[in-house]
Amino acid sequence: QGFIEGYNVTIFAYSQTGSGKSFTMQGVVDPSTQKVIIPRAFEHIFESTQRVENAKFLVRASYLEIYNGDIRDLLGADPKQELE
């Protein structure tokens, strides 16, 4: 809800490799009962912004993976490419 009030929002997942962070964040789109954090958050953000009158919103999202000191942009054209 802070997003609608103009605050920056971050969802941060940290834990042991192989513990299910990616699935918890991404989930699956179909069936809709298995949508998890990211798809649900996007739905909520866009539904909420449509109900607000006389306001403009800029929605910018990034989805980064940091593993063994390597950073990857999972929304980029090549999610395997490392960033500097």
Secondary structure in CASP SS format (residue, H / E / C, confidence):
PFRMAT SS
TARGET T0000
AUTHOR 0000-0000-0000
METHOD secondary structure of the structure
MODEL  1
Q C 1.00
G C 1.00
F C 1.00
I C 1.00
E C 1.00
G C 1.00
Y C 1.00
N C 1.00
V C 1.00
T C 1.00
I C 1.00
F C 1.00
A C 1.00
Y C 1.00
S C 1.00
Q C 1.00
T C 1.00
G C 1.00
S C 1.00
G C 1.00
K H 1.00
S H 1.00
F H 1.00
T H 1.00
M H 1.00
Q H 1.00
G C 1.00
V C 1.00
V C 1.00
D C 1.00
P C 1.00
S H 1.00
T H 1.00
Q H 1.00
K C 1.00
V C 1.00
I H 1.00
I H 1.00
P H 1.00
R H 1.00
A H 1.00
F H 1.00
E H 1.00
H H 1.00
I H 1.00
F H 1.00
E H 1.00
S H 1.00
T H 1.00
Q H 1.00
R H 1.00
V C 1.00
E C 1.00
N C 1.00
A C 1.00
K C 1.00
F C 1.00
L C 1.00
V C 1.00
R C 1.00
A C 1.00
S C 1.00
Y C 1.00
L E 1.00
E E 1.00
I E 1.00
Y E 1.00
N C 1.00
G C 1.00
D E 1.00
I E 1.00
R E 1.00
D E 1.00
L C 1.00
L C 1.00
G C 1.00
A C 1.00
D C 1.00
P C 1.00
K C 1.00
Q C 1.00
E E 1.00
L E 1.00
E C 1.00
END
